[in-house]
């Protein structure tokens, strides 16, 4: 335990390349991620507390921040979060930070009750030469957090309904 705690950062593997063109290695990725996740949690406060967007951003950001705080090694962070390399996680966090003010401006949670969304179905078959996106399975820990956010949303809605009926 002593060796891992104090010598771990000194003995950690050094990442030489991401293997992705244009994506440079970030030597202090863990610290950058922790900073970005803390900033995200602060910035998302401008979104109403009952908005599903805020709940989901807070849920996955808390989960990722916890992993980064618990793990020193970038390989373990990548493995536990299971959403790409730490450099990609940094890009994702930066994108989320730039999205928060836009979401606050757009307010997609304020859809009028009488709004009708047109659904367009296109049953044209996809040609065989066109690659189709196959998403990776969602990590179980994230699914648990997303389900908790949805159950929290249901609790809020039921408490609001009780308040209106009283």
N, C-alpha and C positions, 0 to 999 in steps of 0.2 A: 504494500500500500504506500509506504514511504517513497519508494522508488518511483512508482507511477505518478504520485502527486507532485513531487518536486523535480524529478528528472524527466518526467513524461514529455513536457514541451521540448526539452533539449534532445530527446531521443526520437521524437516524432519524425515520420517519413516526410521528405520534402517532395512536393509535387513539381515535376519538371514541365509538364504540358497538360493542357485540358484535352487535347486531341480534337478540338473544335476550332476550325479556322476563324480567326478574329476574336476568339475568347481567350484572353490572357489569364495566366495564373495569378491569383490574389494570395500573396503569402500570409496575410493576416485575415483570412476570410472569416474565421470564427468571430473575431472582434468586430469586423465590418457588419456581419449578419446580426450580432447582438445589438449593435447601434441602430441598424435599420429597423429591426423588429421593435425596439423600444420607441423609435420615432413614429413608426406606423401606429402603435397603440396610442400614442399621444395625439397624432393627427386625426385618427378615426373618431375622436371624441366630438368632432363637429357634425357628425351624422347622428340623427335621432337614435336614442337608445333602443327603441323597439323596431328599428329598421332591420330586416333580415340581412342586408348587406353588411351592416356593422357587426351583427352577431357572428356572421361567418368569418369575417376578417379577423375579429378578435379571437375566435376559437382557433383558427389555424395558425395565427401569429403567436398566440400564447403557447401552443403546442410546439412550434418550431423554436421559439425562444427558449423554452424549457430544455429541449434537446441540446441546443447550443451551449447553454449554461452547464449542463451535466457532462458534456463530452468535450475533451480537449483536442482530439484527433479529427481532422477533416474527413477521413475515411469513415469513421463511425458516425459523424454527423450526416454524411451523404447516405449511409446505409439506413440509419434510423428514420430520416425524413423521407427517403425513397422517392424524391422528386427531381433527381438530376444531381449534377455536380454542384459544389458549393458556389462556384462562380455563376452558375445558372440560377441558383437560389438568390444570389445577390441581385442579378438582373431582374428576377421576379419581384423581389422586395422593392427595388427602385421603381418598377412599373406600377406596383400597387400604391406606392406613395404618390406617384403622379396621377393616379386614377382617383384617389380620395377627394381632392377638391372638385374634380369634374362631376363625380357622383353627387357631391353636395350641391352643385349648381343644377344638375339635371333633375334631381329628386325623383328617381324612378319609383320610389315607394309611395308617391302621391298620385297614383293613377285614379282618375275619376270613376265613380261607381258605374256610370252609364257608358264607359268606354268599351267599344267593341273592337276586338283584334281580328283582323282578317287572316284566316289560315289558308295558305296556298299549298296544295299537295301536288307534287310532281312525281309521277310514277315512271318517268323515263328511266330505263335501265342504265346503269353506269357501265361504260365500255370497259372491257377486261384489261386494257392497257393502262387505265387510270388507277394509280395506287389509292387504296382506301385506308383512311386513318383507323388504326386499331389502338385504342387507348390502353394504357397499363392499368392494372388493378389498383384501386385506391387503397392506401395503407389502412389497416384495420384501426389504428389509433385515430386517424383522421375521420374515418366513418363514424366512430364513436363520438367524436367531438361535434361533427355535423349533426348527428342525431340528437345530441344534447342541446344544440342550438335550436333545432326545430322544436324539441319538447319545451324549451324555455319560451319559445314564441307562442306555443299553444297555451302555456300557463298564463302568459300575459293577455292573450286574447280572451281566455275564459274569465280572468279576473276583470277585464274591461266589460265583458258581457254582464257579469254579476253586478258591477257598479252601475251600468245603464238600467238594469232591471229593478234595482233597488229604489 
